[in-house]
Amino acid sequence: SSSTAAASNPPSAIDAEGELGASTDAANAFRGEWEVDERLLSGAIEKFETIAFSLLKSFAFSGSDIASLLVVNYTREEKLRVGQTVRIQGLEKAKAYNGMIGVVSGELTSRGVYPVMIWETRRLLGIKPEKLLRVLGGGEQMNVKVLIIGAGAAGLAAAKYLQDEKISTAVLEARPRLGGRMCTLTLPGRKEQGVRPENVDMGASYIHNCDTSNKIYQIALKEKPLCAVGAGSRWADTECAKWFDEKTGYKMSTFTNAKVHLLHWKIAAHMTRLARKMGAEKAQKTSMLKVFNQAKEKMIKRVNCQLTDTEMRMLETIKTRMWGYVSNPGETAAELVRHLQQDEVDQNDFIGTEIYNMQYSVQLDMRIATTESPTVKKIDPNDGGGDRLLADGYGPFLVKHLSKGMRCVTGKSVQRISIVEKKGESTGGRRPKRNKQQQVQVRCRDGSTYLCDYVICTVPIGVLQQKHPASRIEFQPPLPSAKRNAIRSLGSGSHCKIVVRFKPEDVFWPETTPQLVPLDQRFHILNLHAYGKPGTLCAHVWPPFCFGWDNLDDKGVLKEFLTTLKGMFWRVKPEMKMTKHVDPVEDDGDKMVGKQTLSSMLRGMGLKCPNPDPEGLSAVFGETKGKNEPVEFKKKPFPTPVDYIVARWDSDPFALGSYSYLKLGATWQQIENLAAPYPEKNPHIFFAGEATSLEGIQCVTGAHKSGERSAQQILAVMASKRRGAAQRVLR
């Protein structure tokens, strides 16, 4: 490379190489060519270092290759140009390199520094600087057939499918990472705190419905990620869980758990009956909350169920988890429950009676016991169906699998997708003549533009709804009215997480129990300590709290969660006089079963009870009054977390929600309208993502399947065009 500077050909930075942060020498290389104000130069260097270098440092790479970069920047007024040299070790793949530059470009542009050139001083894995410049954009086009917007499950699945079919493909991702709402973060190792690095998923974390028809499960069986069967074989299960009243510190009895859950299953079954009776059109316009309240009133009367205040709070918490986990039930269409198969539960009036509740609570206690100390191992088909928790996250598993060898550019926020006309040659066996063909132009917010034949748009429904200026996408020509109506009608909900890590020796909750549920409707706690992540808890957070977090910052959110934790496991009143984690008698007058009555009931169910208080049944039915020793009250202060992370999917400009839901007035047909290619004739833009999936809405499985569907649609269009061209030649 030449060391002579020229305005049209920036100089090589080989002679000015230095460690990260060594920017002065690189800047001096330009002073002979460009006169600059020293104060502006100093300020620009400082601004560049604080933004760009911190971003570059945040990427961890392994290997021994060293690449030097020269980044030339200028202000909007073009009064200043600053050269920077960065040494980065271990750049193993050009796509990783491209991704970092994309991040820096996007961040600098958004903060008022405008990068115009990125010049590599050495070959990086055989890629010449000129080609790298074209790949990064700046008004140039990538030489690809298909461009995919978004590197989540749908985008990566589509890219891999097309890549396997030998179709040139590239992925543009707005974030500095791949995965979309599959977001695996690593808690750092801290020797002084006695904690090691741990992966945690802040987005998707379960493989749902593990059977051979599930493509994600099929991939998992090949890749063998570490998994554990979800408690009760379901994610965030409230039934195979231990419940605590955060206001009193009481652990709820299994009998109460069984009683309230059986009532809820009766209510859910009757909700389905009511929704069916309404018909599709009315169910789409009736809220889930209204149907729930109608069914609750009906079932409580039908089974003659008397609920205490505590039991009513438990029922409301179950309702939030089951019907409001991503949206307010008052804003969700009852159409969602119209197709559930629950006739047997609805029609069997023995379910919910006191004797049935007793029998079920014994069975439930045994089921809860089997969930203790869950086994984390490589996924095993012999473990049956249900949901699997990915111990190390979706990132090292699915994101890595799908993106292998993929051409991905991060830091590329798409601003406009336009169908434009291009001039091409078509002989048809006759004299060449000019005709007009269509292609797609994609423009990003950093000024780069790309041309391709087809685009697959996989951004979330919240982004399509154009809620945020940093992620709003304009379509030219405008999308058809049916698709615009679908985008407006479908909901973008919020389901977030709080991950908190304590020192392993500071664990103060039941160590082996996977699911810990407070009566506080906001939180459902997954005990990651039980899954081999010492001192770590993950709280699923439901609406409405996770919509905006009541305007609290992360520390304020953490304080709310720690207050609930203290109430569950730390704050114990002297008058309770009971051992930690033992089922108490409820304070609010719960009707408990006497020993002799219990024995007679067990005999009536065909169970032997030689002892009036058989071992373990006190814990099941809450008969512990007067039998517990006073607690040793905690005198040391409540432990301080080592780490914590608060996910905010609702305000993330490139998500604007966790996943979609069927909002009041929305229809299943609108999901199909959202998924339809555009234009209807001669399509060039295709849509994928969980919101476009009828079978897998809200799930990684659905997103993945929709990505492959869009890839298949493109292949079908390409095949159709080839057939048409062949027919023209034959004519």
Residue pairs with C-beta under 8 A, 6 or more apart in sequence:
1 11
1 12
1 14
1 121
2 9
2 11
2 12
3 11
3 12
3 14
3 15
3 29
4 11
5 11
5 29
5 30
5 32
5 33
6 33
7 33
7 34
10 70
10 72
10 83
10 117
10 119
11 29
11 30
11 70
11 83
12 70
12 119
12 121
13 26
13 29
13 68
13 69
13 70
13 83
13 85
13 119
13 121
14 68
14 121
14 122
15 29
16 25
16 26
16 28
16 29
16 70
16 83
16 85
17 68
17 85
17 87
17 121
18 25
18 26
18 85
18 87
19 87
20 53
20 56
20 57
20 86
20 87
20 88
21 49
21 53
22 85
23 45
23 48
23 49
23 84
23 85
24 45
25 85
26 70
26 83
26 84
26 85
27 41
27 45
27 82
27 83
27 84
29 83
30 36
30 81
30 82
30 83
34 81
36 79
36 80
36 81
36 82
37 79
37 80
40 75
40 79
40 80
41 80
41 82
44 73
44 75
44 80
44 82
44 113
45 82
45 84
47 111
47 113
48 71
48 73
48 82
48 84
48 108
48 113
49 84
51 104
51 107
51 108
51 111
51 113
52 71
52 84
52 86
52 104
52 107
52 108
53 86
55 100
55 103
55 104
55 107
55 176
56 86
56 88
56 100
56 104
58 176
59 96
59 100
61 88
61 89
61 90
61 91
61 92
61 96
62 90
62 92
63 89
63 90
63 91
63 92
64 89
64 90
65 89
65 90
65 91
65 92
65 124
65 125
66 87
66 88
66 89
66 91
67 87
67 88
67 91
67 97
67 120
67 121
67 122
67 124
68 85
68 86
68 87
68 120
68 121
68 122
69 84
69 85
69 86
69 88
69 101
69 118
69 119
69 120
69 121
70 83
70 84
70 85
70 118
70 119
70 120
70 121
71 83
71 84
71 86
71 104
71 115
71 117
71 118
71 119
72 81
72 82
72 83
72 115
72 116
72 117
72 118
72 119
73 81
73 82
73 84
73 108
73 113
73 114
73 115
73 116
74 80
74 81
74 82
74 114
74 116
75 113
75 114
76 112
76 114
88 97
88 100
91 97
91 124
91 125
93 125
94 124
94 125
94 127
94 132
95 406
95 407
95 408
95 409
97 124
98 132
98 135
98 136
98 408
98 409
98 410
99 173
99 176
99 408
99 409
99 410
99 411
100 176
100 410
101 118
101 136
101 411
102 136
102 409
102 410
102 411
102 412
102 446
103 176
103 410
103 411
104 115
104 411
105 115
105 118
105 136
105 411
105 446
105 448
106 174
106 411
106 412
106 413
106 444
106 445
106 446
107 411
108 114
108 115
109 115
109 445
109 446
109 447
110 445
110 470
115 446
116 138
117 133
117 138
118 132
118 133
118 136
119 129
119 133
120 127
120 129
120 132
121 129
124 132
127 135
133 140
134 140
134 141
134 142
135 142
135 409
136 409
136 448
137 409
137 412
137 444
137 446
137 447
137 448
137 449
137 450
138 447
138 448
139 447
139 448
139 449
140 448
140 449
140 450
141 449
141 450
141 451
141 452
142 170
142 407
142 450
142 452
143 168
144 168
144 169
144 170
144 407
144 450
144 452
145 162
145 167
145 168
145 169
145 452
145 453
145 454
146 158
146 162
146 167
146 168
146 169
146 170
146 452
146 453
146 454
146 455
146 456
146 714
147 169
147 170
147 171
147 172
147 440
147 442
147 450
147 452
147 454
147 455
147 456
148 155
148 158
148 159
148 169
148 170
148 171
148 172
148 455
148 456
148 458
149 155
149 172
149 414
149 417
149 442
149 455
149 456
149 457
149 458
149 459
149 473
150 171
150 172
150 173
150 174
150 180
150 457
150 458
150 459
150 689
151 171
151 172
151 173
151 175
151 178
151 179
151 180
151 403
151 408
151 410
152 179
152 180
152 181
152 182
152 458
152 460
152 689
152 703
153 180
153 181
153 182
153 204
153 398
153 402
153 690
153 700
153 703
153 704
153 707
154 180
154 456
154 458
154 688
154 689
154 690
154 692
154 703
154 704
154 706
154 707
154 710
155 171
155 173
155 180
155 456
155 458
155 688
155 707
156 171
156 178
156 398
156 399
156 402
156 403
156 406
156 707
157 402
157 688
157 703
157 704
157 705
157 706
157 707
157 708
157 711
158 169
158 456
158 458
158 688
158 707
158 708
158 710
158 711
159 169
159 170
159 171
159 402
159 403
159 406
159 408
159 707
160 402
160 403
160 406
161 707
161 708
161 711
161 712
162 169
162 711
162 714
162 715
163 169
163 405
163 406
165 711
165 715
167 714
167 715
167 718
169 406
169 407
170 407
170 408
170 409
170 450
171 178
171 406
171 407
171 408
171 409
172 408
172 409
172 412
172 414
172 442
172 444
172 450
173 180
173 408
173 409
173 410
173 411
173 412
174 410
174 411
174 412
174 413
174 414
174 471
174 654
175 410
175 411
175 654
176 410
176 411
177 183
177 410
178 399
178 403
178 408
178 410
179 203
179 394
179 395
179 399
180 203
180 458
180 460
180 654
180 655
181 203
181 204
181 460
181 649
181 655
181 658
181 659
182 201
182 203
182 204
182 393
182 394
182 395
182 398
182 399
182 700
183 201
183 202
183 203
183 395
183 647
184 199
184 200
184 201
184 202
184 392
184 393
184 394
184 395
184 396
184 399
185 199
185 200
185 201
185 202
185 645
186 197
186 198
186 199
186 200
187 195
187 197
187 198
187 199
187 200
187 499
187 501
187 536
187 643
187 645
188 197
188 643
189 195
189 196
189 197
190 642
193 503
193 642
194 503
194 504
194 505
195 501
195 503
195 504
195 534
195 535
195 642
195 643
196 534
198 501
198 528
198 533
198 536
199 391
199 392
199 393
199 395
199 396
200 393
200 499
200 528
200 533
200 536
200 538
200 645
201 390
201 393
201 394
201 395
201 497
202 497
202 499
202 645
202 647
203 394
203 497
203 647
203 649
203 658
204 394
204 699
204 700
205 235
205 389
205 390
205 393
205 394
206 230
206 235
206 387
206 388
206 389
206 390
207 214
207 216
207 217
207 220
207 227
207 387
207 388
207 390
207 700
207 701
208 214
208 235
208 387
208 699
208 700
208 701
209 217
209 385
209 386
209 387
209 701
210 217
210 220
210 384
210 385
210 386
210 387
210 388
211 217
211 385
212 218
214 701
215 701
215 704
215 705
215 708
216 398
216 700
216 701
216 704
217 388
219 398
219 401
220 227
220 379
220 388
220 397
221 379
221 381
223 397
223 401
224 378
224 379
225 378
225 379
225 390
225 391
225 392
225 396
225 397
226 376
226 377
226 378
226 379
226 390
226 391
226 392
227 376
227 377
227 378
227 379
227 388
227 389
227 390
227 391
228 374
228 375
228 376
228 377
228 388
228 389
228 391
228 514
228 531
229 374
229 375
229 383
229 384
229 386
229 387
229 388
229 389
230 237
230 386
230 387
230 388
230 389
231 237
231 240
231 241
231 371
231 374
231 514
231 515
232 239
232 240
232 241
232 367
232 371
232 515
233 384
233 385
233 386
233 387
234 240
234 386
234 387
235 387
235 389
236 321
236 325
236 515
236 524
236 526
236 540
237 515
238 261
238 317
238 318
238 321
238 322
238 515
238 517
238 524
239 257
239 261
239 364
240 364
240 367
240 368
240 371
240 515
241 257
241 368
241 513
241 514
241 515
241 516
241 517
242 251
242 252
242 368
242 510
242 513
242 515
242 516
242 517
243 251
243 252
243 256
243 257
243 314
243 517
243 518
243 519
244 250
244 251
244 252
244 516
244 517
244 518
244 519
244 567
244 568
244 569
245 252
245 310
245 313
245 518
245 519
245 567
245 568
246 518
246 519
246 520
246 563
246 564
246 565
246 567
246 568
247 519
247 567
248 567
248 573
248 576
248 587
249 567
249 568
249 569
249 571
249 572
249 573
249 576
250 576
250 584
250 586
250 587
251 581
251 582
251 583
251 584
252 310
252 314
252 583
252 586
253 583
253 586
253 619
253 620
253 621
253 622
254 361
254 364
254 365
254 368
254 583
254 619
254 620
254 621
255 357
255 358
255 361
255 593
255 620
255 621
255 622
256 310
256 311
256 314
256 586
256 590
256 622
257 314
257 361
257 364
258 357
258 360
258 361
258 364
259 305
259 311
259 357
259 361
260 307
260 311
260 314
260 315
260 318
261 318
261 364
262 351
262 352
262 356
262 357
262 360
263 299
263 300
263 303
263 305
263 307
263 315
263 352
264 315
264 318
264 319
264 322
265 342
265 345
265 351
266 299
266 302
266 303
266 345
266 346
266 351
266 352
267 292
267 295
267 296
267 299
268 295
268 322
268 337
268 340
268 342
268 345
269 340
269 342
269 343
269 344
269 345
269 346
270 295
270 298
270 299
270 346
271 288
271 291
271 292
271 295
271 334
271 337
272 337
272 338
272 339
272 340
272 341
272 342
272 346
273 343
273 346
274 291
274 294
274 295
274 334
275 283
275 286
275 291
275 334
275 335
275 337
275 338
276 338
278 286
278 334
278 338
280 335
280 338
280 667
283 333
283 334
283 335
283 338
284 333
284 334
284 335
284 662
284 664
284 665
284 666
284 667
285 333
285 664
285 665
286 333
286 334
286 664
287 329
287 330
287 331
287 332
287 333
287 334
287 664
288 323
288 324
288 329
288 330
288 332
288 333
288 334
288 336
288 337
289 323
289 328
289 329
289 330
289 332
290 330
290 334
291 334
291 337
292 319
292 323
292 329
296 315
299 305
299 352
300 307
302 349
303 349
303 351
303 352
303 353
305 352
306 591
307 315
308 586
308 588
308 589
308 590
309 588
310 519
310 586
310 588
310 590
311 590
313 519
314 519
316 521
317 517
317 518
317 519
317 520
317 521
319 329
320 329
320 521
320 542
321 524
321 542
323 329
323 332
324 332
324 542
324 543
325 495
325 540
325 542
325 543
326 493
326 494
326 495
326 542
326 543
326 658
326 659
326 661
326 698
327 491
327 493
327 494
327 543
327 661
327 663
328 543
328 544
331 491
331 663
331 664
332 491
332 661
332 662
332 663
332 664
333 662
333 663
333 664
333 665
333 666
335 662
335 666
335 667
335 668
336 661
336 662
345 351
350 356
355 601
355 604
355 605
358 593
358 598
358 601
358 602
358 605
358 621
359 605
361 620
361 621
362 607
362 617
362 620
365 616
365 619
365 620
371 513
371 514
371 515
372 512
372 513
372 514
372 530
373 512
373 530
374 514
374 530
374 531
376 391
376 531
376 532
379 388
389 526
389 531
390 397
391 531
391 532
394 700
398 700
398 704
411 446
412 444
412 446
412 448
413 444
413 445
413 446
413 470
413 471
413 654
414 442
414 443
414 444
414 445
414 459
414 473
415 443
415 444
415 445
415 472
415 473
415 474
416 441
416 442
416 443
416 473
416 474
416 475
416 476
417 440
417 441
417 442
417 443
417 455
417 457
417 473
417 474
417 475
417 476
417 685
418 440
418 441
418 442
418 443
418 475
418 476
419 438
419 439
419 440
419 441
419 476
419 477
419 679
419 684
419 685
420 438
420 439
420 440
420 441
421 436
421 437
421 438
421 439
422 436
422 437
422 438
422 439
422 451
423 434
423 435
423 436
423 437
424 434
424 435
424 436
424 437
425 432
425 434
426 432
426 433
426 435
426 728
428 728
428 729
428 731
429 728
429 729
438 682
438 684
439 451
439 452
439 453
439 684
440 451
440 452
440 453
440 454
440 455
440 684
440 685
441 449
441 450
441 451
442 449
442 450
442 451
442 452
442 455
443 449
444 450
445 470
453 684
454 684
454 685
454 686
454 714
454 717
455 684
455 685
455 686
456 685
456 686
456 687
456 688
456 707
456 710
456 711
456 714
457 464
457 473
457 685
457 686
457 687
457 688
458 687
458 688
458 689
458 703
458 706
458 707
458 710
459 471
459 473
459 654
459 689
460 492
460 654
460 655
460 656
460 657
460 659
460 660
460 689
460 691
461 487
461 490
461 491
461 492
461 657
461 660
461 674
461 689
461 691
462 492
462 655
462 656
462 657
463 471
463 472
463 473
463 653
463 654
463 655
463 656
464 473
464 487
465 487
465 488
465 492
465 656
466 472
466 473
467 492
467 656
468 653
468 656
470 653
470 654
471 653
471 654
471 656
475 678
475 685
478 484
479 487
479 678
480 678
480 679
480 680
482 673
482 676
483 673
483 674
483 676
483 678
485 670
485 673
486 670
486 671
486 673
486 674
487 674
489 663
489 665
489 666
489 667
489 670
490 660
490 661
490 662
490 663
490 666
490 670
490 671
490 674
490 691
491 660
491 661
491 662
491 663
491 666
492 656
492 657
492 659
492 660
492 661
493 543
493 657
493 658
493 659
493 660
493 661
494 543
494 546
494 547
494 649
494 650
494 657
494 658
495 540
495 541
495 542
495 543
495 546
495 649
495 658
495 659
496 540
496 541
496 546
496 646
496 647
496 648
496 649
496 650
496 658
497 538
497 539
497 540
497 541
497 645
497 647
498 523
498 538
498 539
498 541
498 557
498 558
498 561
498 644
498 645
498 646
498 647
499 528
499 536
499 537
499 538
499 539
499 643
499 644
499 645
500 536
500 537
500 539
500 558
500 561
500 562
500 641
500 643
500 644
501 533
501 535
501 536
501 537
501 641
501 642
501 643
501 644
502 535
502 536
502 639
502 640
502 641
502 642
503 535
503 639
503 642
504 529
504 534
504 535
506 535
506 639
507 529
507 534
507 535
508 569
508 570
508 639
509 516
509 527
509 529
509 537
509 565
509 568
509 569
510 516
510 527
510 581
511 527
511 529
511 530
512 530
513 527
513 530
514 526
514 527
514 530
514 531
515 524
515 525
515 526
515 527
516 525
516 527
516 568
517 524
517 525
518 525
518 564
518 567
518 568
520 564
520 567
521 542
522 541
522 542
522 545
522 546
522 560
522 564
523 539
523 540
523 541
523 542
523 561
523 564
524 539
524 540
524 542
525 537
525 538
525 539
525 540
525 565
526 537
526 538
526 539
526 540
527 537
528 536
528 537
528 538
529 535
529 536
529 537
535 642
537 565
539 561
545 560
546 650
547 650
548 650
548 651
549 556
549 557
549 646
549 648
550 556
552 559
552 560
554 644
554 646
557 646
558 641
558 644
558 646
562 638
562 641
566 638
569 580
570 634
570 638
572 580
572 631
572 633
572 634
574 630
574 633
576 584
576 631
577 628
577 629
577 630
577 631
578 584
578 624
578 628
578 630
578 631
579 628
579 629
579 631
580 631
582 619
582 624
582 628
583 618
583 619
583 620
583 622
583 624
584 622
584 624
584 625
584 628
585 592
585 622
585 623
585 624
585 625
586 622
590 622
592 621
592 622
592 623
593 601
593 621
593 623
595 612
595 613
595 623
596 612
598 609
598 612
598 617
598 621
598 623
599 609
599 612
602 608
602 609
603 609
613 623
617 623
618 624
618 627
649 655
649 656
649 657
649 658
650 656
650 657
650 658
659 690
659 691
659 697
659 698
659 699
660 690
660 691
660 697
660 698
661 697
661 698
662 668
668 694
671 691
671 692
671 693
671 694
671 697
672 694
674 687
674 691
674 692
675 687
675 688
675 692
675 693
675 706
675 709
676 687
677 683
677 685
677 686
677 687
677 710
677 713
677 717
678 684
678 685
678 686
678 687
679 685
683 713
683 717
686 710
686 713
686 714
687 710
688 703
688 706
688 707
688 709
688 710
689 703
689 706
689 707
690 696
690 697
690 698
690 699
690 700
690 702
690 703
690 706
691 697
692 706
693 699
693 702
693 703
693 705
693 706
695 702
695 705
696 702
696 703
696 704
696 705
696 706
